[in-house]
Amino acid sequence: MSTNALRIGVAGLGRIGKIHFDNLRNHVSGAELVAVADPSAEGRAYAEQSRVAASAPSEELIEHPHLDAVAARSPPNEPDT
């Protein structure tokens, strides 16, 4: 990836989060998907299959030293935080 790429993390890999993950990874030129935070082992495994760093606590994602932006996803019945 180019050194000028926008380095992005995704918080939450539920149904919509996986769509964002796949789109960022495969269809957004100029974006580099760097890391993911998801409380579920299934979500973290999904990221790790694509060789994207994954953690459980979102604080680790927010504090990641190599991110320019974070796309935060939450379940539809919970407010975005």
BELDA-V136750 format. One record per helix or strand. SS is the DSSP state (~ for helix, > for strand). FROM is the first residue (numbers start at 1). TO is the last residue. Records with the same first field share a line. If there is no record, write none. Layout:
BEGIN
SS->FROM-TO + FROM-TO
END
This chain:
BEGIN
>->6-11 + 31-37 + 53-55 + 69-72
~->15-26 + 41-49 + 58-62
END
